[in-house]
Amino acid sequence: PDYRQILLLRKIQGFSYEEISKALHLEVGTVKSRIFRARKRLCSFLINDGNIPEFSSSGKMKGGESQ
């Protein structure tokens, strides 16, 4: 799936889930799950690339410092 396109439509262009669904001929549920996966992949990329700190589930930066 083209995660980049669907994330750009949602976050940059401001399309609703329904608008994306119609534009890409996908079910709304598929749009939502692809946006979720796109965000997850982007976050993993940024963490692994060293651009953003990694946070634990408690919201604290790993290493004990709070943000």
C-alpha positions as CSV (number, residue, x, y, z in Angstrom):
1,P,0.0,0.0,0.0
2,D,1.1,3.6,-0.6
3,Y,1.2,4.9,2.9
4,R,2.8,8.1,1.9
5,Q,-0.1,9.1,-0.4
6,I,-2.8,8.3,2.1
7,L,-1.0,10.1,5.0
8,L,-0.4,13.2,2.8
9,L,-4.1,13.3,1.8
10,R,-5.1,13.2,5.5
11,K,-2.5,15.3,7.2
12,I,-1.4,17.8,4.6
13,Q,-4.4,18.1,2.3
14,G,-6.9,17.8,5.1
15,F,-9.1,15.2,3.5
16,S,-11.7,13.4,5.6
17,Y,-11.6,9.6,5.8
18,E,-14.6,9.6,3.5
19,E,-13.0,11.8,0.9
20,I,-9.9,9.6,0.9
21,S,-12.1,6.6,0.6
22,K,-13.8,7.9,-2.5
23,A,-10.6,9.3,-4.1
24,L,-8.7,6.0,-3.7
25,H,-11.7,3.6,-4.1
26,L,-11.1,2.1,-0.7
27,E,-13.4,1.3,2.3
28,V,-13.3,3.8,5.1
29,G,-12.0,1.1,7.5
30,T,-9.1,0.4,5.1
31,V,-8.3,4.1,5.0
32,K,-8.2,4.3,8.8
33,S,-6.0,1.2,9.2
34,R,-3.6,2.4,6.5
35,I,-3.3,5.8,8.2
36,F,-2.6,4.1,11.5
37,R,0.1,1.9,9.8
38,A,1.6,4.9,8.0
39,R,1.9,6.9,11.3
40,K,3.5,3.9,13.0
41,R,6.0,3.4,10.1
42,L,6.9,7.1,10.1
43,C,7.4,7.1,13.8
44,S,9.6,4.0,13.6
45,F,11.6,5.6,10.8
46,L,12.2,8.8,12.7
47,I,13.2,7.0,15.9
48,N,15.6,4.7,14.0
49,D,17.0,7.6,12.1
50,G,17.8,9.4,15.3
51,N,15.5,12.4,14.6
52,I,13.2,12.1,17.5
53,P,13.6,10.6,21.0
54,E,12.0,7.2,21.8
55,F,9.3,7.4,24.4
56,S,8.1,4.7,26.7
57,S,4.3,4.0,27.2
58,S,4.3,6.2,30.2
59,G,5.3,9.2,28.1
60,K,8.8,9.5,29.5
61,M,11.9,9.5,27.3
62,K,13.8,6.2,27.5
63,G,16.6,6.8,29.9
64,G,14.4,8.2,32.6
65,E,14.2,11.9,31.5
66,S,10.7,13.3,31.2
67,Q,9.7,15.4,28.3
